[in-house]
Amino acid sequence: MGSGRGAPRQRLRAWAELLRVSALFSVPGDALAGAAAVGRRPGRGTALAIGASLCLYEAGMALNDWADRDEDAVDRPHRPIPSGRISPAAALGAAGVLTAAGLALAARAGRPALTVATGLAATVWAYDLHLKHTKAGPAAMAAARSLDLLLGATAAVAATGTATRTGAGAAGGARRPDNVAGPRTMADALRTPGPGPVILPPPARGGLTGALPALPAALVLGAHTYGVTAVSRHETQGGSTGTPLAVLATTTALAAAVLGEWRGRRGQRPEGLATTGPATVGPAPHPEARLARAAGSGSGPGRAASPEGILGWAAALGVTSQPGGGFPGQSAAPGATPQPEGTLGSGLPGWAPAGPGGGAVPAARPQSLLGRTVADPTRLLTLALTGAYLRTAGPPLLHAALNPSPPLTQRAVGGGIRAMIPLQAALAARAGSPVTGLAVMGLVPLARSLARKVSLT
């Protein structure tokens, strides 16, 4: 009876080794970081993307061992297929079923997500069946990981668009989009009272185009994956010193890129620009939201232009004024000396802050990087998560460079796989989603605990 109870447990362990379930925790962060990169909160689309990614990832693991069964019989006879615990047919069948399940889940997230998932599945199968032992192998794995992050971004954008279309024309309490709070339709957001026409916004980006803001994060994650794959090519034989050193330098450069000033960071206002009133509290609104706010101020075609409306339209166009500003050639202070047109300030020509004598006041000096980091909790969290990334990936790579033996090389590969989690968390926090970053980082203890039972490699 004891052997009968042990047989199912042994089969379960064999499948856990084949699928490398300890590496599964490096997968959900791709979709979460992708959603954060396009400014969406995790929702139904993100959940579907995570499910699809997990299925396709495990399909690649099963297919990898099936394709390498002859090589593993020599270098890794303890693996499930060479040891006879799992048959080659069962491994290949599992790869096919998991691939179909991943594509089905992606299809539920929308046609754009299915398009990305199909490219991801094709890349995985091409890598395992042919590209793995060619020079294009690391690039194929990098492309797969980048596509996985873009899958999360595309699914989040597609889910938002679907919910928006579902809520179009509904009144009052109609359901909101899954991944982001906001108006049900842009027409509702920009419709103004009175006889004036409806102000139409620029067309909303959706589908594959809407996922483009996630491309920088996808490239960072792909570059890290490229390095891990390059090191893994020597994990059975060892003997490479230059590769771990090069990957260590790449890891440092990627950390610097995450901490660097990326253009277009959501919620960041250029130095020296400020607006007055409640609208300035929190992140800078999206241009479409600013147009909606300006439309509600009462100005528009066929209507009298009030001062509030003019200021609202100026803010919508990215033109702001500081306290004391006025119209071109004019100071807001009663009795003050008019300013000449073309005075440099923070908005239209002549919109400059006025001092006691009506002259322009110099803009405040930009704060130092250290000062901004300390004053911004999200930036501080990004710094901490990036440090965790370096701490996880760096030391094993250095050890493998100093002693390129198979055990230390395998440890460097495992460290690189585990380092994906803090990297994903840092990318999410960098995109302005600190809660998502912390949630991704919460997977680290689970991954570490399971790695003690099932090897990452």
N, C-alpha and C positions, 0 to 999 in steps of 0.2 A: 504494500500500500504506500510505503514511503516513496518508492521509485515512481509509482503512479502519480503521486502529487508533485514530484519533482520534475516530471517530463513536461507538463505545460509551462512550468516556470522556466525551464531551460530553453524551451522554444521561444518564450517571450523575451528572454535575455538575448537569444541569438538574433531575433528581429531588432531588438534595441541596438545591438552592435552593428547590424547591417545598416540601419537607418541613421546611426549616430545621433540618437535622440538628445544627447547632451548639447549638441550644437544647435538644436531647434530654437533656443532662446535668443540666438543672434538674428532671427528672422523677423519677428514682429516689429522691431524698431525701424525696419526699412519703410513699411507702410505708414507708421506713425510719423517718422521724420518727413516722409513725402507729403503727408497731409499738412503738417506744420509749415512746410516750405511754401505751400500755396495758400496759406492763411486760413485753413479749415480746421475745425475741431473734429476729433475722432467721432465717427458716426457709423451708420449702416454701411456706407461704401468702404470705410476703412476696415470694418470687421470682415467684409467679404474679401477685401484685398489681402488681409492677413491670412485668412483661410486658404486662399488660392496660393499665396506664397509658401505656406507651410507644406501644402500638397506637392507643389512643383519642386521644392527643396528636397523633400524626402524621395520624390521620384528620381531626382538626380543622384541621390545617395545609393539607392538600390541599383540604378543603371550603372553607376560607377563600379560597384563591386562585381556586377555581372560582366562588364567589359574587361575588367582587370583580373578575372578569375585565374587565368593561366599564370600571370605575373605574380599574383598573390600566393599561388601554390608554392612558389620558390622563396619569395621575400617575406610573406606573411601567412604562413600555413595555419595560423590560429584564427584567421578571419572566418566568418560563418560559412561562406561557400566552399573554400578549400578544405575546411575541416569536416564538411559533410552535414553540418547542422541545418543548412538551408540549401535547397536544390537551385541550380541556375535557372530553371524554368520558373520557379516560384518567384525569384528575384526579378526576372524580366517581366513577369505578369504583374507584380506589384508596381513596378515602374510605370507600366501602361495604365493601370487603374488609377494610380495617384495623379498622373498627368491629366487624364480625362476629368478627374474630380476637380483639379485645380482650374482647368479651363471652364468647367461648368460654373464654379463659384465666381470666376471673373466675369462670365457672361451675365450673371445676375447683377453685377455692378455696372453694366452698361457696355455698349459696343466699343467705345474707346478703350475701356479697361480690358476687354477681351482681345483687342488688337495688340496691346502691350504684352498681355499674358501669352499670346501665341508666339510673339517674338522671343519672349523669355523661355518658353518651353522648347522652341527650336534651337535656341542657343545652348540650353542644357544638354539636349540630346546630341547636338553636333560636337560639343566639348567631350562628352563621355565616350562617344563612338569613334571620334577621329581626331579632333583638335588637341586633345589632352597631351599627346606625345609629340606635338609640333611646336614650333616657335610661337604660334598664335594662341597657344593654350592659356597663358595668363591674361591675354587681352580678351579672350572669350569669357573667362570667369569674371573679369572686371565688367564686361558688358552685361552679364547676367545680373550681377549685384546692382548695377546702375538701373537696369530695367525694372528690378524689383522695387526700388524706391520710386521710380516713375509710375509703376503700377499703383502704388498707394496714392500718389498725387492725382493720377487720372481718375481713380475710383472715387476719391473725395470730391473732385470737381464735378464728375458725372452725377454723383448722388445729389449734390447741391442743385444742379441744373434740373434733374428730374423732379425734385421736391418743389422747385420754383414753378415749373410748368404745371405741376399738379395743383398748386395753390393759386394759379392765375385766375382772376375773375371772382375768387371767393371773397366773402366779406368778413370783416371783424376777426373772429377767432379761427380762421382757417389754419391748417397745419403749416408750420414753418419748415424751412429746409433742414435736412438732417445734420449737416456738418457746420453750419454757420448761422448765427442769429441775424435777423435783419428783415427788411421789408419783403413782402411776398413777391412783388413784381416791381421792376424799376418804374413802370408807368405809374403805379400807385405811389411810389416814393417821390415822383417828380410832378404829379398833377397838382396844379395850383388852383385856389379858389378864384372865382370871377370869370369874366368872359375871355380871358387870355387863353391862348392855345396850350396844349400839353407840351412840355419840354421833353424831348426824347434824348436819352443818354446815348453814349457810344455803345455799339453792340458788345454784349458781355462775351468774354472769351470762355469757351467751354471745350470739353473733349481734350484732344491731344494738345491743342494750342493753350488751353488753360493750365496745363501741367508744365509749361516752359519755365516758370519761376523756380521749379524744383531741380532744374538741370545742374546748377552749380553744386548743390548738395549731392546729387547723383554722381557727378564726376569725382568729388572728394571720396565718396564711399567706394567708387570703382577703382580709384588709384590705390586705396588701401588694400582692396581685394587683389589687385594685380601683384602687389608686393608679397602678400601672404601666399599666393599661388606660386610665385617664382621661388620662394623658399621651400615650398612643399615638394618641388621637383627633386630635391636632394634629401628628403627625409628618410629614405630607406637606405641610401648608400653614404650620405654625408659627404664631406670633403670640400664644401664651398665656403670660402671666407668672404669673398667680395660681395656675394649676393646678400647675406644678412646685413653687411655694412651699408650697402646701397639702399636696402629697404629701411634701415634705421634712419638714414638721412631723409628718405621720402616721408617717413612717419613724422619726423620733426617738421618738415615743410608743410605737411597737411595740418598739423596742429597750429602752425603759424597762420595758415589760410583760414582756419575756422575762427581764430581770434582776430583776424584782420578786418579791416573796414570794407565790407561788401557794399557795393552801390545798391541803392534801392531797398535797404533794410526796412521792413514794415514797422511803422510807428516811430521812425527816427526823423526829426526835423533838422534841416541844415542849421549850422551854427549861426547865431545872430538874428534868426527870424523868430518872431513871436506874434501871437494874436491875443487880443483881449477878450474877456468874457468867458462864459462856461465852456465854449467850444474848444478852448485850448487845453482843457484838463484831459490827460490821458494821451494815447497815441494819436497821431495825425490821421484824420478820417480819409477814407478812400475818395478820389476825385469825384466819383459819381455821388457819394454821400454829400460831399460839399456842394455839388450842384443842386441836390435836393434841398439842402438847407438854405441855399441862396434863393431857390424858387419859392420857398415858404416865407421869405422876408417881404414879399409884396411887390417886387419889381419884375418887369418883364415887358414883352412887346404889348403895346396898347395900354399900358398902365403908367401912372405917374411914378417917377423914380424917387423913392424916399431915400434919405441918407442911410437908413439901415439896409435897404435893398442894395444900394451901391456898394456898401461895405461887404455885404454878403456875396455879391457877384465877384468882387475883387478877391475875396478869400477863396471862392470856388476856383478861380483861375490861378491860384497860387500866389496872389499878390496880397501882402499883409501890411498892416500899419501898426506902429507902436504908440503907446500913450503919448498924446501931444501931436500926433501926425495930422495932416490936413490934406486938402486937395492940391493939385499942382499949382505952384506959385502962391501958396497960401499957408499960413500957420493957424493951428486950431486955437491958440491962445488969444483971447480978445485983446485988441490993441497992439498985438505984437507985429514986428516988422515982417512984411510978406517975404517968403523965400523965393529965390529965383527958380524958374523952371529948370529941370535937369539936376536938381540937388540929389546927390546920391543918398539913398536910404534903404529901407527894407521893403520897398514895393515899387509903385509907379514913380516916374520922375517927379520930384518935389515932395513925395511922401516921406519925410524924414522927421525923426523926433525933434521937438523944439525945446531948447533950453530956456532959461529965464529971459534971455534977450532975443529969443526967436531963432537963434542959430542951431545948427545941427549938433547933436550929442554923439560922440563916437560910440560905435557898437562895442559891447562888452567883449573882452578878450576871450577866445575859445578856451574851454577848460582842458587841462592836461588829460592824457589817456588814463593815467592812474586815478586822477580825480573822478573821471567819468565812470571808471570801473567800480570804485568804492561806492559812488552815489547811486549806481544802478544795480539792483539785486539780480536782475536777469543777466546782465553782463558778468557779474561776479559768479553766478551759477555756471555760466558758459565757461568761464576760466577754470572753475573747479572740475567740471566734467572733462574738459580738454586735458587737464592735468592727470585725471584718472586714466584717460586714453593713453597718454604717454607712459604712465606708470605700468600699465598692463602690457603694452606691446614692446616698450623699449628694452628693459633688462633681459628678457629671453633672447631678443635679437643680438644684443651685445654678447651674451654668453655663447650663442651659436657662432658668432664671428670669431671669438677667441678660441673656441674648441668646436670645430664643425663636425662633431660626431653625430651619428643618427639619433641617439636619445635627445641631445640638446637641440638638434634641428627640429625634431618632432615637438619639443617643448616650445620652440619659437613659433611653430605653426599654430599650436594650440593657443598660445598667447595672442597671436594675431587674430584668431577667430573670436576669442573672448573680448578682445579690444574693440570689436565692432560695436558692442553694446554701448560703452561710454561714448564712442564716436557718434553713433546715432542719437544718443541723448544730447550731446553737445550741439549737433546740427539742429535738433528740434528747439533747444533753448535759444540758439543763435537766431532762429527764425521768429522768435517772440513767443514761444510756447513753453514756458518753464515747467508747467504742470506735466505736460507730455514728456519733457525731458526727464523729470524725476520718476515718472511712471516707467519709462524705458530703463532707467538706471536700477529700478527695483528688480529687474530680471537678473541682475548680476549674482546675488546670493543663490538663486535657484539654479543658475547655470553652473556655478562653482560646486554646489552640492551634488548635482547629477554627474558632473565631470569626474568625480571621485569614483563613480560606479561604472560609467561607460566612457571609454576613451573618445576624445574629440576627433582623433585621427585613426 
